[in-house]
């Protein structure tokens, strides 16, 4: 087991990146933790004070610019969290930012990892799986959610959810395509240059300090809408709110990455689904009930029956490969995730409301 001396977290003022940087600085007081971020996303500036208070060095820079990374050649670990994470990004015809950030940025980070000989931990996404495959599951419609049928015949589906062997042929989203392309680059750098790299295909990650929007961070967005009285609608699949996603508390993800940092060779070359699975999952309708109870605000949820481009009725992570590789398991259930988001909002309701409202 090791404690890295110098850790660079790209996207370090974002939701996952800042949570990682703060935790690493607290758990590795002898390490030098650096958060690099271009502050492109609205609300990321709110994380600067907490980074500073934790002893994290913040550097304003952009993974799209090799020169912004050149000063970090002596790092021991690079955690690549920078991304344009919206599933709707690029659909308006402007694909430049998502391409340059998610693919060129990942390439620049991999080049830095190769030069420095450091460990590379890549935060990828379940959106790398193609839309056609994600829509082929056999489903049962229950009272509050869609459920997986006990027998699944479509490739890549198991009774637990989506496994890593789902065929990758076909279209997905620009977000998923750029992240999958970055995964392929990571595998090449690992094979040809010996970069000890691990790929984490994350489902929905949620928790405090997430600036949730309708197209990214849906459960945080749901709680924000209840807390601040913003309109919500169930969109697609009949407009009943029965779409299901598994979710993972950001602190559970941080704990997994801590384990990966400690044993780089054990994780090198691996690609793993990382999510809550059926045990930690919610439909939108179920999330509405929890958010209403926690916030004390019941909303009149609209209904739009027509399906939305890029949406799927159900996503659950089959984490069997991950669980065979480690003793790590999610500790926090879905209600805990939403309760922690609500508690965070209550700490500074007015300031967060100005940015998130």
C-alpha positions as CSV (number, residue, x, y, z in Angstrom):
1,X,0.0,0.0,0.0
2,X,1.4,3.4,-0.9
3,X,0.6,7.1,-0.4
4,X,1.3,9.1,-3.6
5,X,3.6,12.1,-3.1
6,X,2.1,14.4,-5.8
7,X,-1.4,14.0,-7.2
8,X,-2.9,16.0,-10.0
9,X,-6.7,16.1,-10.3
10,X,-7.9,17.5,-13.6
11,X,-11.4,19.0,-13.5
12,X,-10.4,19.6,-9.9
13,X,-13.0,22.3,-9.2
14,X,-15.8,20.2,-10.6
15,X,-18.1,18.1,-8.6
16,X,-16.2,14.8,-8.5
17,X,-12.8,16.4,-8.9
18,X,-13.2,18.8,-6.0
19,X,-14.6,16.0,-3.7
20,X,-11.6,13.8,-4.6
21,X,-9.0,16.6,-4.1
22,X,-10.4,17.6,-0.7
23,X,-10.6,14.0,0.5
24,X,-7.1,13.1,-0.7
25,X,-5.6,16.2,0.9
26,X,-7.3,15.2,4.2
27,X,-6.4,11.5,4.1
28,X,-2.8,12.0,2.7
29,X,-1.5,15.0,4.7
30,X,2.0,14.2,3.4
31,X,0.9,14.4,-0.3
32,X,0.8,17.5,-2.5
33,X,-2.7,17.6,-4.1
34,X,-3.2,19.9,-7.1
35,X,-6.6,20.7,-8.7
36,X,-6.5,21.9,-12.3
37,X,-9.6,23.4,-13.7
38,X,-10.7,26.0,-16.3
39,X,-13.8,27.0,-14.3
40,X,-15.9,26.7,-17.4
41,X,-18.9,25.2,-15.6
42,X,-21.1,27.6,-13.8
43,X,-20.8,27.0,-10.0
44,X,-17.3,25.5,-10.1
45,X,-16.0,28.7,-8.5
46,X,-17.9,27.8,-5.4
47,X,-15.4,25.0,-4.8
48,X,-12.4,27.2,-4.6
49,X,-12.7,28.1,-1.0
50,X,-13.2,24.5,0.1
51,X,-10.1,23.4,-1.9
52,X,-8.0,26.1,-0.3
53,X,-9.3,25.2,3.2
54,X,-8.3,21.6,2.6
55,X,-4.8,22.6,1.6
56,X,-5.3,21.8,-2.1
57,X,-3.3,23.8,-4.6
58,X,-5.6,25.2,-7.2
59,X,-4.2,26.0,-10.7
60,X,-6.4,27.6,-13.3
61,X,-5.7,25.7,-16.5
62,X,-7.2,23.8,-19.4
63,X,-6.6,20.2,-20.4
64,X,-7.0,21.2,-24.0
65,X,-3.7,23.2,-23.7
66,X,-0.6,21.0,-23.4
67,X,1.3,24.0,-22.0
68,X,-1.0,24.1,-19.0
69,X,0.0,20.6,-18.1
70,X,3.7,20.9,-18.9
71,X,4.6,22.0,-15.4
72,X,3.4,18.8,-13.8
73,X,6.0,16.3,-15.1
74,X,6.9,15.2,-11.6
75,X,3.5,13.9,-10.5
76,X,3.0,10.4,-9.0
77,X,-0.7,10.1,-10.0
78,X,-3.1,11.8,-12.4
79,X,-6.9,11.4,-11.8
80,X,-8.6,12.6,-15.0
81,X,-12.0,14.0,-14.0
82,X,-12.2,16.8,-16.6
83,X,-15.1,16.5,-19.0
84,X,-18.0,18.1,-20.7
85,X,-20.5,15.7,-19.1
86,X,-23.8,16.7,-20.7
87,X,-25.5,14.0,-22.7
88,X,-27.1,16.9,-24.8
89,X,-23.8,18.5,-25.6
90,X,-23.1,18.7,-29.4
91,X,-26.7,18.1,-30.5
92,X,-27.0,21.7,-31.5
93,X,-24.3,21.2,-34.1
94,X,-21.3,22.7,-32.1
95,X,-19.2,19.6,-31.2
96,X,-15.9,21.5,-30.8
97,X,-15.9,21.9,-27.0
98,X,-16.9,18.4,-26.1
99,X,-14.5,16.9,-28.6
100,X,-11.5,19.1,-27.5
101,X,-12.2,18.7,-23.8
102,X,-13.2,15.0,-23.6
103,X,-10.8,13.6,-26.2
104,X,-8.0,16.0,-26.9
105,X,-7.9,16.8,-23.2
106,X,-7.7,13.1,-22.3
107,X,-4.9,12.6,-24.8
108,X,-2.9,15.5,-23.3
109,X,-3.4,14.0,-19.8
110,X,-2.2,10.6,-21.1
111,X,0.9,12.2,-22.6
112,X,1.6,13.8,-19.2
113,X,1.2,10.4,-17.5
114,X,3.6,8.8,-20.0
115,X,6.3,11.5,-19.5
116,X,6.0,11.4,-15.8
117,X,5.6,7.6,-15.4
118,X,2.7,8.1,-13.1
119,X,-0.5,6.2,-12.4
120,X,-3.5,7.2,-14.5
121,X,-7.1,6.9,-13.2
122,X,-9.7,7.7,-15.8
123,X,-13.3,8.7,-14.9
124,X,-15.4,7.4,-17.8
125,X,-19.1,6.9,-18.1
126,X,-21.8,4.3,-18.6
127,X,-22.8,6.4,-21.7
128,X,-20.0,4.6,-23.6
129,X,-22.6,1.8,-24.2
130,X,-24.6,2.3,-27.4
131,X,-28.2,3.5,-27.4
132,X,-29.4,0.5,-29.3
133,X,-27.9,-1.9,-26.8
134,X,-29.2,0.1,-23.8
135,X,-32.7,-0.1,-25.2
136,X,-32.8,-3.8,-25.7
137,X,-33.4,-4.9,-22.1
138,X,-36.5,-7.0,-21.2
139,X,-38.4,-4.8,-18.8
140,X,-41.4,-5.3,-16.5
141,X,-43.4,-2.2,-15.6
142,X,-44.1,-1.9,-11.9
143,X,-46.1,0.6,-9.9
144,X,-43.3,3.1,-9.4
145,X,-40.5,1.9,-11.8
146,X,-39.4,-0.2,-14.6
147,X,-37.7,-3.4,-13.5
148,X,-35.4,-5.8,-15.3
149,X,-37.0,-9.1,-16.2
150,X,-35.3,-12.2,-14.6
151,X,-34.2,-13.5,-18.0
152,X,-32.2,-11.3,-20.3
153,X,-31.3,-12.4,-23.8
154,X,-29.9,-9.2,-25.3
155,X,-26.1,-9.1,-25.5
156,X,-24.5,-7.4,-22.5
157,X,-27.5,-7.5,-20.3
158,X,-27.6,-9.7,-17.2
159,X,-30.3,-9.9,-14.4
160,X,-28.1,-7.4,-12.6
161,X,-27.9,-4.8,-15.4
162,X,-25.4,-3.8,-18.0
163,X,-22.0,-5.7,-18.0
164,X,-18.8,-4.6,-19.6
165,X,-19.1,-7.0,-22.5
166,X,-22.0,-5.2,-24.0
167,X,-21.2,-4.8,-27.8
168,X,-20.0,-1.3,-28.5
169,X,-21.2,-1.1,-32.1
170,X,-23.6,1.7,-32.9
171,X,-24.2,5.3,-31.9
172,X,-24.5,6.7,-28.4
173,X,-24.1,10.4,-27.7
174,X,-21.3,12.8,-28.4
175,X,-20.5,12.7,-24.7
176,X,-20.4,8.9,-24.7
177,X,-18.5,8.7,-28.0
178,X,-15.7,11.1,-26.8
179,X,-15.4,9.2,-23.5
180,X,-15.2,5.9,-25.3
181,X,-12.6,7.2,-27.7
182,X,-10.6,8.4,-24.7
183,X,-10.9,4.9,-23.2
184,X,-9.4,3.4,-26.3
185,X,-6.5,5.9,-26.1
186,X,-6.0,4.9,-22.4
187,X,-5.7,1.3,-23.4
188,X,-3.1,2.0,-26.1
189,X,-1.0,4.2,-23.7
190,X,-1.2,1.4,-21.1
191,X,-0.2,-1.3,-23.6
192,X,2.5,0.5,-25.6
193,X,4.0,2.8,-23.0
194,X,3.3,0.9,-19.8
195,X,1.2,3.6,-18.2
196,X,-0.5,2.0,-15.2
197,X,-4.1,3.0,-16.0
198,X,-7.5,2.0,-14.8
199,X,-10.9,3.0,-16.3
200,X,-13.9,3.5,-14.2
201,X,-17.2,3.5,-16.1
202,X,-19.4,5.4,-13.7
203,X,-23.2,5.5,-13.7
204,X,-25.0,8.4,-12.0
205,X,-22.8,9.9,-9.3
206,X,-24.5,12.4,-6.9
207,X,-23.9,14.2,-3.7
208,X,-23.1,17.5,-2.1
209,X,-21.5,20.2,-4.3
210,X,-22.9,18.9,-7.5
211,X,-24.3,21.7,-9.7
212,X,-27.0,19.4,-11.2
213,X,-28.9,20.1,-14.4
214,X,-31.6,18.3,-16.3
215,X,-29.1,16.8,-18.7
216,X,-26.4,15.9,-16.1
217,X,-26.8,15.2,-12.4
218,X,-30.5,14.4,-12.6
219,X,-31.0,13.4,-9.0
220,X,-29.3,16.6,-7.7
221,X,-31.4,18.5,-10.2
222,X,-34.5,16.9,-8.8
223,X,-33.6,17.9,-5.2
224,X,-32.7,21.4,-6.3
225,X,-36.1,21.8,-8.0
226,X,-37.9,20.7,-4.9
227,X,-35.8,22.9,-2.6
228,X,-36.2,26.1,-4.7
229,X,-39.7,25.4,-6.2
230,X,-38.6,25.0,-9.8
231,X,-40.7,23.3,-12.4
232,X,-40.2,19.6,-13.2
233,X,-41.6,17.2,-15.7
234,X,-41.5,13.5,-16.3
235,X,-40.2,13.3,-19.9
236,X,-40.6,10.2,-22.1
237,X,-41.7,6.6,-21.7
238,X,-45.3,7.7,-21.2
239,X,-44.5,10.6,-18.9
240,X,-45.0,8.5,-15.8
241,X,-41.5,9.0,-14.2
242,X,-40.7,5.3,-14.1
243,X,-37.3,5.6,-15.7
244,X,-34.6,4.1,-13.5
245,X,-31.0,4.9,-12.8
246,X,-28.6,3.5,-10.3
247,X,-26.7,6.1,-8.4
248,X,-23.5,6.3,-6.4
249,X,-22.7,8.7,-3.5
250,X,-19.6,10.7,-4.4
251,X,-18.0,9.6,-1.1
252,X,-18.3,6.0,-2.2
253,X,-16.6,6.8,-5.5
254,X,-13.8,8.6,-3.6
255,X,-13.3,5.6,-1.4
256,X,-12.9,3.4,-4.4
257,X,-10.3,5.7,-6.0
258,X,-8.4,5.8,-2.7
259,X,-8.1,2.0,-3.0
260,X,-7.0,2.3,-6.6
261,X,-4.3,4.9,-5.8
262,X,-2.9,2.6,-3.1
263,X,-2.4,-0.4,-5.5
264,X,-1.7,0.9,-9.0
265,X,-0.4,-2.4,-10.3
266,X,-3.4,-4.4,-9.1
267,X,-5.7,-2.1,-11.1
268,X,-3.5,-1.5,-14.1
269,X,-5.2,-2.4,-17.4
270,X,-8.7,-2.8,-15.9
271,X,-12.0,-1.4,-17.1
272,X,-14.8,-1.6,-14.5
273,X,-18.5,-0.6,-14.2
274,X,-18.8,1.5,-11.1
275,X,-22.4,2.2,-9.8
276,X,-25.0,1.5,-7.2
277,X,-26.7,-1.4,-9.1
278,X,-30.2,-2.4,-8.3
279,X,-29.6,-2.0,-4.5
280,X,-28.9,1.8,-4.9
281,X,-31.2,2.9,-7.6
282,X,-34.3,5.2,-8.0
283,X,-36.9,6.0,-10.5
284,X,-37.8,9.6,-11.0
285,X,-41.2,9.0,-9.4
286,X,-39.5,7.4,-6.3
287,X,-37.0,10.3,-6.2
288,X,-40.0,12.8,-6.2
289,X,-41.4,11.2,-3.0
290,X,-38.0,11.3,-1.2
291,X,-37.3,14.9,-2.3
292,X,-40.8,16.1,-1.3
293,X,-40.4,14.5,2.2
294,X,-36.9,15.9,2.8
295,X,-37.6,19.4,1.5
296,X,-41.2,19.7,2.7
297,X,-42.2,20.9,-0.7
298,X,-44.6,18.9,-3.0
299,X,-44.4,19.9,-6.6
300,X,-46.9,19.5,-9.4
301,X,-44.8,17.4,-11.7
302,X,-45.6,17.8,-15.4
303,X,-45.9,14.9,-17.9
304,X,-44.4,14.8,-21.4
305,X,-45.0,11.3,-22.9
306,X,-42.7,11.7,-25.9
307,X,-39.3,10.1,-25.6
308,X,-36.3,12.3,-25.6
309,X,-33.2,11.8,-27.7
310,X,-30.5,10.1,-25.8
311,X,-32.8,8.7,-23.0
312,X,-33.2,5.1,-22.0
313,X,-35.9,3.6,-19.7
314,X,-33.4,1.9,-17.3
315,X,-29.8,1.7,-16.6
316,X,-28.3,-0.4,-13.8
317,X,-24.6,-1.2,-13.5
318,X,-23.6,-4.9,-13.3
319,X,-20.5,-4.5,-11.1
320,X,-19.6,-8.2,-11.0
321,X,-16.2,-7.6,-12.5
322,X,-15.4,-4.9,-10.0
323,X,-16.6,-6.9,-7.1
324,X,-14.5,-9.9,-8.1
325,X,-11.4,-7.5,-8.1
326,X,-11.9,-5.7,-4.8
327,X,-13.8,-5.8,-1.4
328,X,-15.1,-2.3,-2.0
329,X,-18.9,-2.0,-2.0
330,X,-21.2,1.1,-2.0
331,X,-22.1,1.9,1.6
332,X,-24.6,4.7,1.2
333,X,-28.2,4.0,-0.1
334,X,-30.2,6.2,-2.4
335,X,-32.1,8.1,0.4
336,X,-28.7,8.9,2.0
337,X,-27.5,10.4,-1.3
338,X,-30.5,12.7,-1.5
339,X,-30.5,13.6,2.2
340,X,-26.8,14.6,2.0
341,X,-27.6,16.8,-1.0
342,X,-30.5,18.4,0.9
343,X,-28.3,19.0,4.0
344,X,-25.6,20.6,1.8
345,X,-28.2,23.0,0.3
346,X,-29.4,24.0,3.7
347,X,-25.9,25.1,4.8
348,X,-25.9,28.1,2.5
349,X,-29.3,28.1,0.8
350,X,-29.2,31.7,-0.5
351,X,-25.7,31.5,-2.1
352,X,-26.3,28.2,-3.8
353,X,-29.7,29.4,-5.0
354,X,-28.1,32.3,-6.9
355,X,-25.9,29.9,-8.8
356,X,-28.2,26.9,-9.2
357,X,-31.6,28.5,-9.3
